[in-house]
């Protein structure tokens, strides 16, 4: 596929333009700081693309402001008293030392109990917590995929979990592969389900055009509410800060 990529600035806003063999122009604004990316058909010239962006400037500015003013979690040092989240539920971290293997368990519906060796530094503690988050996602995702496969009419060949800086999920329609952001383990279950459905729909429709929106409206009529809930929560310091 022929692709042309360049950067311009419109009224003080940097914009990345990617021209490729698609039918419709799409404007996206992405976390953490409101990066603007435009995917445009090869048939559009520079002036046509510029006018299309200008016509959407009010919406672009609203989206950028929302991301730039969004709360961000402070740096987590993995010590007793910190707040951590699992599927939207807040827990108070309690760290205790022992000489055995590390473990994490929820105690009394309010406390996240982390047991580690005394010499375990904060980065290693974060690794242990992220492994715990990954395991919780792995438990939920297969059932969600099985639930939505008949509704959307696709069957992902592969799926995985990884840390991403700018996306909640991604997919490769050619390989029928889906990736989900590890951070989704901290979000309410409805947010995880929305991102998964979003990526599964991309296996039917590659681009964010009218057909993609029509499919989302059909299979998940309230998807915009879930998207807003996902993007209104605090952004994680370590994942979204550059």
N, C-alpha and C positions, 0 to 999 in steps of 0.2 A: 504494500500500500504506500503510495506517495504521500509524504508528509513534509510540511514546511513549518518551522518553529521560529518565532521571534518575540521580542519584548518591546512594548511601547508604553507611553505614559499618557493618560487622559485626565486632564484637570487634577494633576497631582497624584493620581492613583496608578501604580505600576500594573501593567496587564500583560500576562503571557498569552500569546496567540499561537494556536496550533491549527494549521490548515491541513485537512486530509479528506479522503474520499468518503464524505458523509452527506446526507441530504439536508439536514437542518443545523442551524447555529445554536450552540448551547453556551450559556454563561454560568460559571460556577464560582462560588466564594467559599474558601476552605479555612479550617482552623490550622494553627492557633491564632493567627493574627489577621485573618481576612485576605489571604492571598487570592488574587483574581486570575482565573484561567478561562480562556475562550476557545472552544473547539468550533471551527468554522469550515464550511464546504470549500473545496478548491475553486469553485466557480465564482466566489465572492472576491471582489477586488479590495484594496486597502481602504478606500473611502467607504465602501459598503459595510465593511466590518466595523469601522470607526463609528459610523452613524448608528449601527445596531447597538454598540456598547453605550453610546451617549444616551440612546433612548431608554436604556436600563439603568442609568446612573443612580437614580433615586433608590431603586431596589438594592443595587450594589453597595451604596453607602450605608443603608440600613443594616445589611448583613455584616459589613465590616465593623460597624459600631458595636453590634451585638457580640461579635467575637472578641473585640478589643476591650470591652468592658466586662466580659464574662469573668466570674470569680475563678481563681486558681488556687489549688491547694498549696499550702506551704511545704517546703522540703520535709520529707519524712526521715527522721533519724532512727526509727525503729526502736523506740524506748517506751517504757510503761507510761500510760496516760494519753498517748496519741489516739486519734480517731482513724479507723479504717473501715472500709465498706465492702460488703458482699451482697451482690444483687439488690442494691439500693438500701440495705439495712446497715445502720451505723453500729460499730462495735468499738469498745475501748480496749486498746492493746495492753496486755499484761505480759511482761517478759520475766521468766525465771530461768535460773541456771541449773544444769545438771550435766553429768558426764556421758550420758547416753546419746543416741541419735536425735536429731532435731524433730520436733513435732508441733503441729498447730491444731487447736481444737476450740470450738465455741462452747463457752460455759455460761449457763443461765440466760441465754438469749441476749446478753448484753456485752459479754467479754470475749475477746479473742486472745486465747492463751498460747503464747509462743514459748517453747522450751528449747534452749540452745546451750551449747558449751560456753563457759565464761569468756573464752577468748574469741567468740564469734563477732566479727566486726559488722557495722551497719549494712555494708554492701552484701555481705553473705546472708544477713537476715532478710534483706529484700529479695534475694534469690529464692530463699526458702518460701517466703510469702507468695512470690510470683508463681512458683511451682504449685503451691496450694491453689491459687486462683486458676491456673491452667487445668488442674485436675477437676475442679468444679465445672468449668466450661465443657470439658470433655464428657462429663456425665450428662449434661443437658442437651448438647447440640445434636447428637444422633436422633433423639426422639423428636426434636423440632423439625429436623430435615424430613423424617418419615411422615410427620403430620402434614407438612406443606407440599411434599412431592406431588400428590394427586391433584391438589388445588392449582398449583402453578404449572404442572405438566412437564417438569424437568426432574432429572435425577443426577445430582452432582457426582462426578466420578471420584473426586478427591476433595477433602476439606482439611483445613489446618488452622492453627492459632499462632499468632506472632505479634510482637510489639510493633506498632506503626506510629509514625510521628504526625501524619496529616490525614489519615483515613480511619474510619471505624471498620471498614471492610473493603475487600477488593475481590475481583474474580478474573479468571481467564476463560472466556467463552469457548475458545478453541480446544483447550484442554479440559473444559468442564470442571475447573478447580475453583474453590472458594477459600479465601483467607478471612479470618475474623480477628479483630484487635483484642489483645489480652485485657485491655482496660474495660471491656464489656462485662467482665466478671464483677465490676464494682457498680454497674448500672442496674436499674430495675429490670426484671425479666422481660417486660414488654419492649424495652429498648434493644435487648439482644435479639428478640424475635423479629423486630422491625428490620434490623440490619441484615439478618440472615435472609429474610424474605426479599429485601432490596437486592441483595447479591444473587439470589436464585432467579429473580426476574431478569437480571442481566444475562443469564444464560439463555433466555429467550430473545431479549432485545439488548443489544450491546450498548446503545447510546441513550442519553437522557432526553430523548425526544418525546413527541406527543404519544407515540405508541407505548413507550415505557410507562408514562404517567397513566395512560388508559389501563394498562395491565395492573399497575399498583392500585388504582381506584377500584378495579374489579375484585382483586383477591384480598385486599386489605383496605376497606373504605376509609378507615380512620388513621391511615399511615402518617398523615401530616402531624397529627397530635403526638404520635410516638416520636417522630423526628424532632419536634420542638422540645419534648421532654428530654430527649437524649442530649440536645445541644444547649439546654439551659442549665444543666448541672455543672458543678465545678470541674475545670480541666485539671488533670493530674500534672503536678509540677514536673516530674521527671520525664514524662512522655511528651509533653506538648511544648515545653520551653526549649528554644534553640540555644 
